[in-house]
Amino acid sequence: MGHEAKYGKPPDLVELHFLESGLKASMKPGKDSVEELKEKIKEVAEGIYERRFEANPEYMACQYCAYSNICRAKEK
């Protein structure tokens, strides 16, 4: 979003590097994905403000979650 604010368009490519595991993910964001991200940020911020911290187990998400070893809602 910062890149779009400065340059008027989304970046050509974004990457996320996980240092401990060595995993790397990349995507080519478009205008739609930036708008979706803004909506998701608003949704998460509202949840934090309202102190909603319920678990949302999903395939693959639980495997990488920092709380998976203590979470009762963990998907098996």
mmCIF file of the N, C-alpha and C atoms, coordinates in Angstrom:
data_MODEL
# 
_entry.id   MODEL 
# 
loop_
_atom_site.group_PDB 
_atom_site.id 
_atom_site.type_symbol 
_atom_site.label_atom_id 
_atom_site.label_alt_id 
_atom_site.label_comp_id 
_atom_site.label_asym_id 
_atom_site.label_entity_id 
_atom_site.label_seq_id 
_atom_site.pdbx_PDB_ins_code 
_atom_site.Cartn_x 
_atom_site.Cartn_y 
_atom_site.Cartn_z 
_atom_site.occupancy 
_atom_site.B_iso_or_equiv 
_atom_site.pdbx_formal_charge 
_atom_site.auth_seq_id 
_atom_site.auth_comp_id 
_atom_site.auth_asym_id 
_atom_site.auth_atom_id 
_atom_site.pdbx_PDB_model_num 
ATOM 1   N N  . MET A 1 1  ? 0.822   -1.183  0.000  1.00 0.00 ? 1  MET A N  1 
ATOM 2   C CA . MET A 1 1  ? 0.000   0.000   0.000  1.00 0.00 ? 1  MET A CA 1 
ATOM 3   C C  . MET A 1 1  ? 0.867   1.247   0.000  1.00 0.00 ? 1  MET A C  1 
ATOM 4   N N  . GLY A 1 2  ? 2.010   1.151   0.672  1.00 0.00 ? 2  GLY A N  1 
ATOM 5   C CA . GLY A 1 2  ? 2.928   2.292   0.669  1.00 0.00 ? 2  GLY A CA 1 
ATOM 6   C C  . GLY A 1 2  ? 3.488   2.556   -0.710 1.00 0.00 ? 2  GLY A C  1 
ATOM 7   N N  . HIS A 1 3  ? 3.805   1.491   -1.430 1.00 0.00 ? 3  HIS A N  1 
ATOM 8   C CA . HIS A 1 3  ? 4.323   1.631   -2.795 1.00 0.00 ? 3  HIS A CA 1 
ATOM 9   C C  . HIS A 1 3  ? 3.273   2.292   -3.681 1.00 0.00 ? 3  HIS A C  1 
ATOM 10  N N  . GLU A 1 4  ? 2.031   1.848   -3.542 1.00 0.00 ? 4  GLU A N  1 
ATOM 11  C CA . GLU A 1 4  ? 0.959   2.425   -4.357 1.00 0.00 ? 4  GLU A CA 1 
ATOM 12  C C  . GLU A 1 4  ? 0.749   3.897   -4.008 1.00 0.00 ? 4  GLU A C  1 
ATOM 13  N N  . ALA A 1 5  ? 0.829   4.245   -2.730 1.00 0.00 ? 5  ALA A N  1 
ATOM 14  C CA . ALA A 1 5  ? 0.657   5.637   -2.326 1.00 0.00 ? 5  ALA A CA 1 
ATOM 15  C C  . ALA A 1 5  ? 1.760   6.522   -2.901 1.00 0.00 ? 5  ALA A C  1 
ATOM 16  N N  . LYS A 1 6  ? 2.963   5.985   -2.959 1.00 0.00 ? 6  LYS A N  1 
ATOM 17  C CA . LYS A 1 6  ? 4.090   6.780   -3.452 1.00 0.00 ? 6  LYS A CA 1 
ATOM 18  C C  . LYS A 1 6  ? 4.161   6.836   -4.978 1.00 0.00 ? 6  LYS A C  1 
ATOM 19  N N  . TYR A 1 7  ? 3.902   5.689   -5.626 1.00 0.00 ? 7  TYR A N  1 
ATOM 20  C CA . TYR A 1 7  ? 4.100   5.606   -7.084 1.00 0.00 ? 7  TYR A CA 1 
ATOM 21  C C  . TYR A 1 7  ? 2.808   5.559   -7.901 1.00 0.00 ? 7  TYR A C  1 
ATOM 22  N N  . GLY A 1 8  ? 1.654   5.487   -7.220 1.00 0.00 ? 8  GLY A N  1 
ATOM 23  C CA . GLY A 1 8  ? 0.382   5.493   -7.931 1.00 0.00 ? 8  GLY A CA 1 
ATOM 24  C C  . GLY A 1 8  ? -0.022  4.169   -8.543 1.00 0.00 ? 8  GLY A C  1 
ATOM 25  N N  . LYS A 1 9  ? 0.694   3.101   -8.240 1.00 0.00 ? 9  LYS A N  1 
ATOM 26  C CA . LYS A 1 9  ? 0.350   1.764   -8.743 1.00 0.00 ? 9  LYS A CA 1 
ATOM 27  C C  . LYS A 1 9  ? 0.934   0.723   -7.798 1.00 0.00 ? 9  LYS A C  1 
ATOM 28  N N  . PRO A 1 10 ? 0.330   -0.471  -7.786 1.00 0.00 ? 10 PRO A N  1 
ATOM 29  C CA . PRO A 1 10 ? 0.886   -1.537  -6.951 1.00 0.00 ? 10 PRO A CA 1 
ATOM 30  C C  . PRO A 1 10 ? 2.271   -1.954  -7.454 1.00 0.00 ? 10 PRO A C  1 
ATOM 31  N N  . PRO A 1 11 ? 3.095   -2.546  -6.605 1.00 0.00 ? 11 PRO A N  1 
ATOM 32  C CA . PRO A 1 11 ? 4.405   -3.013  -7.069 1.00 0.00 ? 11 PRO A CA 1 
ATOM 33  C C  . PRO A 1 11 ? 4.246   -4.161  -8.062 1.00 0.00 ? 11 PRO A C  1 
ATOM 34  N N  . ASP A 1 12 ? 5.261   -4.387  -8.858 1.00 0.00 ? 12 ASP A N  1 
ATOM 35  C CA . ASP A 1 12 ? 5.214   -5.476  -9.842 1.00 0.00 ? 12 ASP A CA 1 
ATOM 36  C C  . ASP A 1 12 ? 5.237   -6.844  -9.174 1.00 0.00 ? 12 ASP A C  1 
ATOM 37  N N  . LEU A 1 13 ? 5.932   -6.940  -8.040 1.00 0.00 ? 13 LEU A N  1 
ATOM 38  C CA . LEU A 1 13 ? 6.080   -8.219  -7.342 1.00 0.00 ? 13 LEU A CA 1 
ATOM 39  C C  . LEU A 1 13 ? 6.317   -7.950  -5.861 1.00 0.00 ? 13 LEU A C  1 
ATOM 40  N N  . VAL A 1 14 ? 5.696   -8.765  -5.003 1.00 0.00 ? 14 VAL A N  1 
ATOM 41  C CA . VAL A 1 14 ? 5.980   -8.706  -3.565 1.00 0.00 ? 14 VAL A CA 1 
ATOM 42  C C  . VAL A 1 14 ? 6.395   -10.098 -3.118 1.00 0.00 ? 14 VAL A C  1 
ATOM 43  N N  . GLU A 1 15 ? 7.317   -10.146 -2.154 1.00 0.00 ? 15 GLU A N  1 
ATOM 44  C CA . GLU A 1 15 ? 7.800   -11.426 -1.640 1.00 0.00 ? 15 GLU A CA 1 
ATOM 45  C C  . GLU A 1 15 ? 7.816   -11.396 -0.124 1.00 0.00 ? 15 GLU A C  1 
ATOM 46  N N  . LEU A 1 16 ? 7.598   -12.574 0.442  1.00 0.00 ? 16 LEU A N  1 
ATOM 47  C CA . LEU A 1 16 ? 7.644   -12.757 1.879  1.00 0.00 ? 16 LEU A CA 1 
ATOM 48  C C  . LEU A 1 16 ? 8.657   -13.865 2.145  1.00 0.00 ? 16 LEU A C  1 
ATOM 49  N N  . HIS A 1 17 ? 9.672   -13.559 2.934  1.00 0.00 ? 17 HIS A N  1 
ATOM 50  C CA . HIS A 1 17 ? 10.730  -14.522 3.242  1.00 0.00 ? 17 HIS A CA 1 
ATOM 51  C C  . HIS A 1 17 ? 10.659  -14.900 4.719  1.00 0.00 ? 17 HIS A C  1 
ATOM 52  N N  . PHE A 1 18 ? 10.551  -16.209 5.004  1.00 0.00 ? 18 PHE A N  1 
ATOM 53  C CA . PHE A 1 18 ? 10.584  -16.708 6.371  1.00 0.00 ? 18 PHE A CA 1 
ATOM 54  C C  . PHE A 1 18 ? 12.012  -17.150 6.656  1.00 0.00 ? 18 PHE A C  1 
ATOM 55  N N  . LEU A 1 19 ? 12.684  -16.422 7.531  1.00 0.00 ? 19 LEU A N  1 
ATOM 56  C CA . LEU A 1 19 ? 14.108  -16.649 7.750  1.00 0.00 ? 19 LEU A CA 1 
ATOM 57  C C  . LEU A 1 19 ? 14.417  -17.997 8.383  1.00 0.00 ? 19 LEU A C  1 
ATOM 58  N N  . GLU A 1 20 ? 13.641  -18.418 9.373  1.00 0.00 ? 20 GLU A N  1 
ATOM 59  C CA . GLU A 1 20 ? 13.952  -19.676 10.053 1.00 0.00 ? 20 GLU A CA 1 
ATOM 60  C C  . GLU A 1 20 ? 13.724  -20.890 9.168  1.00 0.00 ? 20 GLU A C  1 
ATOM 61  N N  . SER A 1 21 ? 12.626  -20.920 8.437  1.00 0.00 ? 21 SER A N  1 
ATOM 62  C CA . SER A 1 21 ? 12.304  -22.095 7.625  1.00 0.00 ? 21 SER A CA 1 
ATOM 63  C C  . SER A 1 21 ? 12.868  -22.022 6.212  1.00 0.00 ? 21 SER A C  1 
ATOM 64  N N  . GLY A 1 22 ? 13.200  -20.828 5.759  1.00 0.00 ? 22 GLY A N  1 
ATOM 65  C CA . GLY A 1 22 ? 13.690  -20.676 4.399  1.00 0.00 ? 22 GLY A CA 1 
ATOM 66  C C  . GLY A 1 22 ? 12.582  -20.609 3.359  1.00 0.00 ? 22 GLY A C  1 
ATOM 67  N N  . LEU A 1 23 ? 11.317  -20.680 3.800  1.00 0.00 ? 23 LEU A N  1 
ATOM 68  C CA . LEU A 1 23 ? 10.205  -20.593 2.856  1.00 0.00 ? 23 LEU A CA 1 
ATOM 69  C C  . LEU A 1 23 ? 10.121  -19.188 2.273  1.00 0.00 ? 23 LEU A C  1 
ATOM 70  N N  . LYS A 1 24 ? 9.698   -19.126 1.015  1.00 0.00 ? 24 LYS A N  1 
ATOM 71  C CA . LYS A 1 24 ? 9.541   -17.852 0.337  1.00 0.00 ? 24 LYS A CA 1 
ATOM 72  C C  . LYS A 1 24 ? 8.262   -17.907 -0.489 1.00 0.00 ? 24 LYS A C  1 
ATOM 73  N N  . ALA A 1 25 ? 7.476   -16.854 -0.403 1.00 0.00 ? 25 ALA A N  1 
ATOM 74  C CA . ALA A 1 25 ? 6.250   -16.763 -1.194 1.00 0.00 ? 25 ALA A CA 1 
ATOM 75  C C  . ALA A 1 25 ? 6.269   -15.435 -1.939 1.00 0.00 ? 25 ALA A C  1 
ATOM 76  N N  . SER A 1 26 ? 5.746   -15.441 -3.152 1.00 0.00 ? 26 SER A N  1 
ATOM 77  C CA . SER A 1 26 ? 5.693   -14.207 -3.921 1.00 0.00 ? 26 SER A CA 1 
ATOM 78  C C  . SER A 1 26 ? 4.379   -14.133 -4.680 1.00 0.00 ? 26 SER A C  1 
ATOM 79  N N  . MET A 1 27 ? 3.999   -12.914 -5.026 1.00 0.00 ? 27 MET A N  1 
ATOM 80  C CA . MET A 1 27 ? 2.790   -12.708 -5.827 1.00 0.00 ? 27 MET A CA 1 
ATOM 81  C C  . MET A 1 27 ? 2.907   -11.397 -6.583 1.00 0.00 ? 27 MET A C  1 
ATOM 82  N N  . LYS A 1 28 ? 2.136   -11.293 -7.639 1.00 0.00 ? 28 LYS A N  1 
ATOM 83  C CA . LYS A 1 28 ? 2.055   -10.062 -8.414 1.00 0.00 ? 28 LYS A CA 1 
ATOM 84  C C  . LYS A 1 28 ? 0.734   -9.400  -8.052 1.00 0.00 ? 28 LYS A C  1 
ATOM 85  N N  . PRO A 1 29 ? 0.783   -8.382  -7.190 1.00 0.00 ? 29 PRO A N  1 
ATOM 86  C CA . PRO A 1 29 ? -0.472  -7.761  -6.747 1.00 0.00 ? 29 PRO A CA 1 
ATOM 87  C C  . PRO A 1 29 ? -1.078  -6.876  -7.826 1.00 0.00 ? 29 PRO A C  1 
ATOM 88  N N  . GLY A 1 30 ? -2.383  -6.890  -7.868 1.00 0.00 ? 30 GLY A N  1 
ATOM 89  C CA . GLY A 1 30 ? -3.104  -5.995  -8.774 1.00 0.00 ? 30 GLY A CA 1 
ATOM 90  C C  . GLY A 1 30 ? -3.932  -5.022  -7.963 1.00 0.00 ? 30 GLY A C  1 
ATOM 91  N N  . LYS A 1 31 ? -4.650  -4.174  -8.631 1.00 0.00 ? 31 LYS A N  1 
ATOM 92  C CA . LYS A 1 31 ? -5.484  -3.171  -7.960 1.00 0.00 ? 31 LYS A CA 1 
ATOM 93  C C  . LYS A 1 31 ? -6.499  -3.837  -7.035 1.00 0.00 ? 31 LYS A C  1 
ATOM 94  N N  . ASP A 1 32 ? -7.087  -4.958  -7.481 1.00 0.00 ? 32 ASP A N  1 
ATOM 95  C CA . ASP A 1 32 ? -8.076  -5.665  -6.675 1.00 0.00 ? 32 ASP A CA 1 
ATOM 96  C C  . ASP A 1 32 ? -7.462  -6.206  -5.387 1.00 0.00 ? 32 ASP A C  1 
ATOM 97  N N  . SER A 1 33 ? -6.258  -6.764  -5.467 1.00 0.00 ? 33 SER A N  1 
ATOM 98  C CA . SER A 1 33 ? -5.644  -7.344  -4.276 1.00 0.00 ? 33 SER A CA 1 
ATOM 99  C C  . SER A 1 33 ? -5.301  -6.277  -3.249 1.00 0.00 ? 33 SER A C  1 
ATOM 100 N N  . VAL A 1 34 ? -4.961  -5.078  -3.686 1.00 0.00 ? 34 VAL A N  1 
ATOM 101 C CA . VAL A 1 34 ? -4.679  -3.981  -2.758 1.00 0.00 ? 34 VAL A CA 1 
ATOM 102 C C  . VAL A 1 34 ? -5.963  -3.573  -2.044 1.00 0.00 ? 34 VAL A C  1 
ATOM 103 N N  . GLU A 1 35 ? -7.072  -3.490  -2.758 1.00 0.00 ? 35 GLU A N  1 
ATOM 104 C CA . GLU A 1 35 ? -8.353  -3.153  -2.136 1.00 0.00 ? 35 GLU A CA 1 
ATOM 105 C C  . GLU A 1 35 ? -8.781  -4.242  -1.156 1.00 0.00 ? 35 GLU A C  1 
ATOM 106 N N  . GLU A 1 36 ? -8.580  -5.509  -1.529 1.00 0.00 ? 36 GLU A N  1 
ATOM 107 C CA . GLU A 1 36 ? -8.900  -6.614  -0.624 1.00 0.00 ? 36 GLU A CA 1 
ATOM 108 C C  . GLU A 1 36 ? -8.055  -6.523  0.645  1.00 0.00 ? 36 GLU A C  1 
ATOM 109 N N  . LEU A 1 37 ? -6.795  -6.190  0.510  1.00 0.00 ? 37 LEU A N  1 
ATOM 110 C CA . LEU A 1 37 ? -5.904  -6.049  1.652  1.00 0.00 ? 37 LEU A CA 1 
ATOM 111 C C  . LEU A 1 37 ? -6.378  -4.937  2.581  1.00 0.00 ? 37 LEU A C  1 
ATOM 112 N N  . LYS A 1 38 ? -6.783  -3.823  2.015  1.00 0.00 ? 38 LYS A N  1 
ATOM 113 C CA . LYS A 1 38 ? -7.280  -2.708  2.836  1.00 0.00 ? 38 LYS A CA 1 
ATOM 114 C C  . LYS A 1 38 ? -8.499  -3.142  3.646  1.00 0.00 ? 38 LYS A C  1 
ATOM 115 N N  . GLU A 1 39 ? -9.403  -3.884  3.021  1.00 0.00 ? 39 GLU A N  1 
ATOM 116 C CA . GLU A 1 39 ? -10.593 -4.367  3.717  1.00 0.00 ? 39 GLU A CA 1 
ATOM 117 C C  . GLU A 1 39 ? -10.215 -5.354  4.820  1.00 0.00 ? 39 GLU A C  1 
ATOM 118 N N  . LYS A 1 40 ? -9.266  -6.239  4.543  1.00 0.00 ? 40 LYS A N  1 
ATOM 119 C CA . LYS A 1 40 ? -8.829  -7.216  5.539  1.00 0.00 ? 40 LYS A CA 1 
ATOM 120 C C  . LYS A 1 40 ? -8.174  -6.518  6.734  1.00 0.00 ? 40 LYS A C  1 
ATOM 121 N N  . ILE A 1 41 ? -7.374  -5.493  6.479  1.00 0.00 ? 41 ILE A N  1 
ATOM 122 C CA . ILE A 1 41 ? -6.739  -4.735  7.561  1.00 0.00 ? 41 ILE A CA 1 
ATOM 123 C C  . ILE A 1 41 ? -7.803  -4.078  8.437  1.00 0.00 ? 41 ILE A C  1 
ATOM 124 N N  . LYS A 1 42 ? -8.834  -3.500  7.815  1.00 0.00 ? 42 LYS A N  1 
ATOM 125 C CA . LYS A 1 42 ? -9.918  -2.886  8.585  1.00 0.00 ? 42 LYS A CA 1 
ATOM 126 C C  . LYS A 1 42 ? -10.622 -3.928  9.452  1.00 0.00 ? 42 LYS A C  1 
ATOM 127 N N  . GLU A 1 43 ? -10.890 -5.093  8.876  1.00 0.00 ? 43 GLU A N  1 
ATOM 128 C CA . GLU A 1 43 ? -11.572 -6.178  9.593  1.00 0.00 ? 43 GLU A CA 1 
ATOM 129 C C  . GLU A 1 43 ? -10.743 -6.649  10.793 1.00 0.00 ? 43 GLU A C  1 
ATOM 130 N N  . VAL A 1 44 ? -9.452  -6.848  10.582 1.00 0.00 ? 44 VAL A N  1 
ATOM 131 C CA . VAL A 1 44 ? -8.574  -7.299  11.663 1.00 0.00 ? 44 VAL A CA 1 
ATOM 132 C C  . VAL A 1 44 ? -8.460  -6.227  12.744 1.00 0.00 ? 44 VAL A C  1 
ATOM 133 N N  . ALA A 1 45 ? -8.309  -4.976  12.348 1.00 0.00 ? 45 ALA A N  1 
ATOM 134 C CA . ALA A 1 45 ? -8.205  -3.886  13.319 1.00 0.00 ? 45 ALA A CA 1 
ATOM 135 C C  . ALA A 1 45 ? -9.464  -3.800  14.179 1.00 0.00 ? 45 ALA A C  1 
ATOM 136 N N  . GLU A 1 46 ? -10.619 -3.955  13.562 1.00 0.00 ? 46 GLU A N  1 
ATOM 137 C CA . GLU A 1 46 ? -11.869 -3.931  14.323 1.00 0.00 ? 46 GLU A CA 1 
ATOM 138 C C  . GLU A 1 46 ? -11.922 -5.082  15.316 1.00 0.00 ? 46 GLU A C  1 
ATOM 139 N N  . GLY A 1 47 ? -11.480 -6.266  14.895 1.00 0.00 ? 47 GLY A N  1 
ATOM 140 C CA . GLY A 1 47 ? -11.455 -7.424  15.782 1.00 0.00 ? 47 GLY A CA 1 
ATOM 141 C C  . GLY A 1 47 ? -10.521 -7.213  16.968 1.00 0.00 ? 47 GLY A C  1 
ATOM 142 N N  . ILE A 1 48 ? -9.377  -6.616  16.732 1.00 0.00 ? 48 ILE A N  1 
ATOM 143 C CA . ILE A 1 48 ? -8.439  -6.329  17.819 1.00 0.00 ? 48 ILE A CA 1 
ATOM 144 C C  . ILE A 1 48 ? -9.054  -5.309  18.769 1.00 0.00 ? 48 ILE A C  1 
ATOM 145 N N  . TYR A 1 49 ? -9.627  -4.256  18.231 1.00 0.00 ? 49 TYR A N  1 
ATOM 146 C CA . TYR A 1 49 ? -10.236 -3.213  19.043 1.00 0.00 ? 49 TYR A CA 1 
ATOM 147 C C  . TYR A 1 49 ? -11.358 -3.781  19.907 1.00 0.00 ? 49 TYR A C  1 
ATOM 148 N N  . GLU A 1 50 ? -12.136 -4.717  19.332 1.00 0.00 ? 50 GLU A N  1 
ATOM 149 C CA . GLU A 1 50 ? -13.262 -5.322  20.048 1.00 0.00 ? 50 GLU A CA 1 
ATOM 150 C C  . GLU A 1 50 ? -12.841 -6.543  20.866 1.00 0.00 ? 50 GLU A C  1 
ATOM 151 N N  . ARG A 1 51 ? -11.534 -6.844  20.890 1.00 0.00 ? 51 ARG A N  1 
ATOM 152 C CA . ARG A 1 51 ? -10.946 -7.940  21.652 1.00 0.00 ? 51 ARG A CA 1 
ATOM 153 C C  . ARG A 1 51 ? -11.517 -9.303  21.247 1.00 0.00 ? 51 ARG A C  1 
ATOM 154 N N  . ARG A 1 52 ? -11.708 -9.498  19.933 1.00 0.00 ? 52 ARG A N  1 
ATOM 155 C CA . ARG A 1 52 ? -12.161 -10.789 19.398 1.00 0.00 ? 52 ARG A CA 1 
ATOM 156 C C  . ARG A 1 52 ? -10.928 -11.569 18.961 1.00 0.00 ? 52 ARG A C  1 
ATOM 157 N N  . PHE A 1 53 ? -10.631 -12.637 19.647 1.00 0.00 ? 53 PHE A N  1 
ATOM 158 C CA . PHE A 1 53 ? -9.441  -13.431 19.346 1.00 0.00 ? 53 PHE A CA 1 
ATOM 159 C C  . PHE A 1 53 ? -9.772  -14.909 19.160 1.00 0.00 ? 53 PHE A C  1 
ATOM 160 N N  . GLU A 1 54 ? -10.945 -15.215 18.648 1.00 0.00 ? 54 GLU A N  1 
ATOM 161 C CA . GLU A 1 54 ? -11.327 -16.605 18.461 1.00 0.00 ? 54 GLU A CA 1 
ATOM 162 C C  . GLU A 1 54 ? -10.458 -17.262 17.380 1.00 0.00 ? 54 GLU A C  1 
ATOM 163 N N  . ALA A 1 55 ? -10.238 -18.551 17.544 1.00 0.00 ? 55 ALA A N  1 
ATOM 164 C CA . ALA A 1 55 ? -9.426  -19.303 16.581 1.00 0.00 ? 55 ALA A CA 1 
ATOM 165 C C  . ALA A 1 55 ? -10.220 -19.552 15.304 1.00 0.00 ? 55 ALA A C  1 
ATOM 166 N N  . ASN A 1 56 ? -9.528  -19.569 14.176 1.00 0.00 ? 56 ASN A N  1 
ATOM 167 C CA . ASN A 1 56 ? -10.124 -19.859 12.872 1.00 0.00 ? 56 ASN A CA 1 
ATOM 168 C C  . ASN A 1 56 ? -9.292  -20.944 12.194 1.00 0.00 ? 56 ASN A C  1 
ATOM 169 N N  . PRO A 1 57 ? -9.412  -22.195 12.661 1.00 0.00 ? 57 PRO A N  1 
ATOM 170 C CA . PRO A 1 57 ? -8.575  -23.250 12.092 1.00 0.00 ? 57 PRO A CA 1 
ATOM 171 C C  . PRO A 1 57 ? -8.870  -23.500 10.617 1.00 0.00 ? 57 PRO A C  1 
ATOM 172 N N  . GLU A 1 58 ? -7.811  -23.664 9.846  1.00 0.00 ? 58 GLU A N  1 
ATOM 173 C CA . GLU A 1 58 ? -7.912  -23.948 8.419  1.00 0.00 ? 58 GLU A CA 1 
ATOM 174 C C  . GLU A 1 58 ? -6.792  -24.899 8.036  1.00 0.00 ? 58 GLU A C  1 
ATOM 175 N N  . TYR A 1 59 ? -7.016  -25.628 6.969  1.00 0.00 ? 59 TYR A N  1 
ATOM 176 C CA . TYR A 1 59 ? -5.979  -26.507 6.436  1.00 0.00 ? 59 TYR A CA 1 
ATOM 177 C C  . TYR A 1 59 ? -4.724  -25.686 6.149  1.00 0.00 ? 59 TYR A C  1 
ATOM 178 N N  . MET A 1 60 ? -3.602  -26.152 6.562  1.00 0.00 ? 60 MET A N  1 
ATOM 179 C CA . MET A 1 60 ? -2.274  -25.551 6.401  1.00 0.00 ? 60 MET A CA 1 
ATOM 180 C C  . MET A 1 60 ? -2.021  -24.383 7.356  1.00 0.00 ? 60 MET A C  1 
ATOM 181 N N  . ALA A 1 61 ? -3.033  -23.621 7.738  1.00 0.00 ? 61 ALA A N  1 
ATOM 182 C CA . ALA A 1 61 ? -2.800  -22.483 8.630  1.00 0.00 ? 61 ALA A CA 1 
ATOM 183 C C  . ALA A 1 61 ? -2.351  -22.959 10.003 1.00 0.00 ? 61 ALA A C  1 
ATOM 184 N N  . CYS A 1 62 ? -2.981  -23.993 10.520 1.00 0.00 ? 62 CYS A N  1 
ATOM 185 C CA . CYS A 1 62 ? -2.646  -24.482 11.855 1.00 0.00 ? 62 CYS A CA 1 
ATOM 186 C C  . CYS A 1 62 ? -1.215  -25.009 11.915 1.00 0.00 ? 62 CYS A C  1 
ATOM 187 N N  . GLN A 1 63 ? -0.750  -25.573 10.849 1.00 0.00 ? 63 GLN A N  1 
ATOM 188 C CA . GLN A 1 63 ? 0.598   -26.142 10.805 1.00 0.00 ? 63 GLN A CA 1 
ATOM 189 C C  . GLN A 1 63 ? 1.669   -25.084 11.076 1.00 0.00 ? 63 GLN A C  1 
ATOM 190 N N  . TYR A 1 64 ? 1.446   -23.869 10.650 1.00 0.00 ? 64 TYR A N  1 
ATOM 191 C CA . TYR A 1 64 ? 2.439   -22.808 10.783 1.00 0.00 ? 64 TYR A CA 1 
ATOM 192 C C  . TYR A 1 64 ? 2.109   -21.795 11.885 1.00 0.00 ? 64 TYR A C  1 
ATOM 193 N N  . CYS A 1 65 ? 1.016   -22.013 12.590 1.00 0.00 ? 65 CYS A N  1 
ATOM 194 C CA . CYS A 1 65 ? 0.595   -21.076 13.628 1.00 0.00 ? 65 CYS A CA 1 
ATOM 195 C C  . CYS A 1 65 ? 1.486   -21.208 14.867 1.00 0.00 ? 65 CYS A C  1 
ATOM 196 N N  . ALA A 1 66 ? 1.865   -20.064 15.428 1.00 0.00 ? 66 ALA A N  1 
ATOM 197 C CA . ALA A 1 66 ? 2.715   -20.047 16.624 1.00 0.00 ? 66 ALA A CA 1 
ATOM 198 C C  . ALA A 1 66 ? 2.003   -20.625 17.847 1.00 0.00 ? 66 ALA A C  1 
ATOM 199 N N  . TYR A 1 67 ? 0.692   -20.703 17.825 1.00 0.00 ? 67 TYR A N  1 
ATOM 200 C CA . TYR A 1 67 ? -0.071  -21.172 18.977 1.00 0.00 ? 67 TYR A CA 1 
ATOM 201 C C  . TYR A 1 67 ? -0.623  -22.584 18.788 1.00 0.00 ? 67 TYR A C  1 
ATOM 202 N N  . SER A 1 68 ? -0.236  -23.282 17.747 1.00 0.00 ? 68 SER A N  1 
ATOM 203 C CA . SER A 1 68 ? -0.813  -24.591 17.443 1.00 0.00 ? 68 SER A CA 1 
ATOM 204 C C  . SER A 1 68 ? -0.590  -25.625 18.542 1.00 0.00 ? 68 SER A C  1 
ATOM 205 N N  . ASN A 1 69 ? 0.495   -25.485 19.296 1.00 0.00 ? 69 ASN A N  1 
ATOM 206 C CA . ASN A 1 69 ? 0.752   -26.494 20.336 1.00 0.00 ? 69 ASN A CA 1 
ATOM 207 C C  . ASN A 1 69 ? -0.135  -26.313 21.570 1.00 0.00 ? 69 ASN A C  1 
ATOM 208 N N  . ILE A 1 70 ? -0.844  -25.204 21.704 1.00 0.00 ? 70 ILE A N  1 
ATOM 209 C CA . ILE A 1 70 ? -1.723  -24.986 22.853 1.00 0.00 ? 70 ILE A CA 1 
ATOM 210 C C  . ILE A 1 70 ? -3.181  -24.736 22.453 1.00 0.00 ? 70 ILE A C  1 
ATOM 211 N N  . CYS A 1 71 ? -3.468  -24.716 21.180 1.00 0.00 ? 71 CYS A N  1 
ATOM 212 C CA . CYS A 1 71 ? -4.802  -24.369 20.680 1.00 0.00 ? 71 CYS A CA 1 
ATOM 213 C C  . CYS A 1 71 ? -5.723  -25.569 20.679 1.00 0.00 ? 71 CYS A C  1 
ATOM 214 N N  . ARG A 1 72 ? -6.897  -25.429 21.311 1.00 0.00 ? 72 ARG A N  1 
ATOM 215 C CA . ARG A 1 72 ? -7.875  -26.510 21.342 1.00 0.00 ? 72 ARG A CA 1 
ATOM 216 C C  . ARG A 1 72 ? -8.638  -26.619 20.033 1.00 0.00 ? 72 ARG A C  1 
ATOM 217 N N  . ALA A 1 73 ? -8.651  -25.571 19.242 1.00 0.00 ? 73 ALA A N  1 
ATOM 218 C CA . ALA A 1 73 ? -9.405  -25.556 17.985 1.00 0.00 ? 73 ALA A CA 1 
ATOM 219 C C  . ALA A 1 73 ? -8.565  -26.029 16.800 1.00 0.00 ? 73 ALA A C  1 
ATOM 220 N N  . LYS A 1 74 ? -7.331  -26.420 17.034 1.00 0.00 ? 74 LYS A N  1 
ATOM 221 C CA . LYS A 1 74 ? -6.416  -26.820 15.958 1.00 0.00 ? 74 LYS A CA 1 
ATOM 222 C C  . LYS A 1 74 ? -7.036  -27.871 15.060 1.00 0.00 ? 74 LYS A C  1 
ATOM 223 N N  . GLU A 1 75 ? -6.946  -27.643 13.761 1.00 0.00 ? 75 GLU A N  1 
ATOM 224 C CA . GLU A 1 75 ? -7.438  -28.607 12.788 1.00 0.00 ? 75 GLU A CA 1 
ATOM 225 C C  . GLU A 1 75 ? -6.441  -29.747 12.679 1.00 0.00 ? 75 GLU A C  1 
ATOM 226 N N  . LYS A 1 76 ? -6.966  -30.960 12.710 1.00 0.00 ? 76 LYS A N  1 
ATOM 227 C CA . LYS A 1 76 ? -6.076  -32.134 12.700 1.00 0.00 ? 76 LYS A CA 1 
ATOM 228 C C  . LYS A 1 76 ? -5.791  -32.635 11.324 1.00 0.00 ? 76 LYS A C  1 
# 
